[in-house]
Amino acid sequence: MVRNKIIATLIWLSLASAVSAQEFIPFDTAHWNIRGKTYLTENYKGKDAIYLRGGNILLKNTRFLNGTIEYDVFLKEEQAFPGVYFRAYSSHAEQFFLRPHLSGKPDANQAAPLLNGITPWQLYFGPKYSFAYEYNYDDWTHVKLVVNGDRAQVFLDYSETPHLSWNLFHETRAGQIVLTAGGASAMHLANITVDENATTLVDFKPGEREPIEGLIQEWQVSDMFEEKELDDLAQLKSLINGRKWDEKIQVEEGTAANISRARLLFDGTPANTVFAKVTINADSKMTRLFEFGYSDRVVAILNGKPIYRGSNKWRSRDYRYLGTVGLFDSVYLNLKKGENTLLFAVSEDFGGWLITGRFADDSGLTVK
C-alpha cells in the first residue's frame, strides 16, 4: 500500500512538473514583435498582462504547424474582435476570434481564414463556424485552440469538450502566431502558451451546411480597377474591353465564389473592383429571372448595358444588417438568342469579396 502511494505521488509530481514546464511567454521584445498603437505591460487582476490598443503582437522565432495555443483575455462589453491568427504567412492565415459585444448571440465568435488580406466572415458564417456563448466581463476568459493537420478545435473557459470543431481553410503549412486584443477597444491578454506537442483533438465533429442548389459553379474574374470608373457610363465599353481575364473562381461552401482567392485587394493601389463574368447561350430570345448575391457592392451588366446597381455591405440596409451572402436579390434578364455576356462589377470594403447566382429556370440555357 505504501509503495502504491509512493508511485502515485511520483506520477503526480511528474505530471505537475510537465504542466509547470509549459511556462507563460513573457511580454517582452525578445519574444514578441509588439505592433499596437499603444500598449502597457502590467499585473492586472492577478496576472502578468499586456494592455493592447489596436495592432497586434507577433510571436518571434516560431513556425507553428500543429499544437495547442492557450491564452487569457479580459473582455469588455464593447465592439471588439480579440483573437488569434495562426499559420500566418504573407496575407494568409487561419484565425479564431471573439465578439464580446455579441455575448449569447449565435455569432458570438468566428472561425475564418485570412485570405489575401480579407477575412470573409460574410461567407463563412452560421453554426459551422460560430457558436453562442455567454461571456464574463468580470473575470478572465480562457481560450484554448488545438490544431492538428487540416483540423482545429476551440475550448473556452477550461471546457473538457470543444465548443467548435472545423476543417481549416488553407493548405497545411507552418506559419506565424499573431494575437489581437480587440482593435480600437483596448483589452488585456495574459498567460499565453504554445505547446507544439499537444495535438490531440476531442470528438471532432465539424458542422455542415446545406448547399444552395443550382448555383453557377465557376466565374471568370477580371483584373482590378477603381470603383469610380463605373460612374461614367459613356466609358463603360472601353472599361470592359480593357480588362484582362486570367483567373477563374469556384463556389465554396455551396454558397458563393470568393474573389479574394484570385485578387489581392490591399495591394497598395486604390483599385477595389473586378468584373465577374459568365457566358449564357440561349436557345431563343427569352426573359429569365436571375437570382444572385454579392458583397459588398455591385453593378450588373448584360451584353454591355447596365441593368442593376446595389449595395449589400455591412449595415447597408439597417444598423444590424450583416451583409452575409445569399440569393437575396434578383433581376429579369432579357436574353437574345445565342451568346449573352453577364458581368457583375463587384466592389469590396471588408468582410468578404463574393459573388453567386443561379437561374430560377435554366431550361433552354447553357452557362459557361
Sequence and secondary structure as in RCSB ss.txt:
>XXXX:A:sequence
MVRNKIIATLIWLSLASAVSAQEFIPFDTAHWNIRGKTYLTENYKGKDAIYLRGGNILLKNTRFLNGTIEYDVFL
KEEQAFPGVYFRAYSSHAEQFFLRPHLSGKPDANQAAPLLNGITPWQLYFGPKYSFAYEYNYDDWTHVKLVVNGD
RAQVFLDYSETPHLSWNLFHETRAGQIVLTAGGASAMHLANITVDENATTLVDFKPGEREPIEGLIQEWQVSDMF
EEKELDDLAQLKSLINGRKWDEKIQVEEGTAANISRARLLFDGTPANTVFAKVTINADSKMTRLFEFGYSDRVVA
ILNGKPIYRGSNKWRSRDYRYLGTVGLFDSVYLNLKKGENTLLFAVSEDFGGWLITGRFADDSGLTVK
>XXXX:A:secstr
 HHHHHHHHHHHHHHHHHHHHS    SSTTTEEE  SEEEEEEETTEEEEEEESS EEETT  B SEEEEEEEE 
 SSS   EEEEEEETTEEEEEEE GGGTTSTTSEEEEEEBTTB  TTTS STTT       SSS EEEEEEEETT
EEEEEETT SS SEEEE SS S  BEEEEE  TTS EEEEEEEEETT     S         TT   EEEEE  B
 GGGGG GGGHHHHHHT  EEEEEEEETTTEEEGGGT  S SSSS  EEEEEEEEEESSSEEEEEEEEEESEEEE
EETTEEEEEEE  TTSSSTT     SS EEEEEEE SEEEEEEEEEE SSS  EEEEEES  TTEEE 
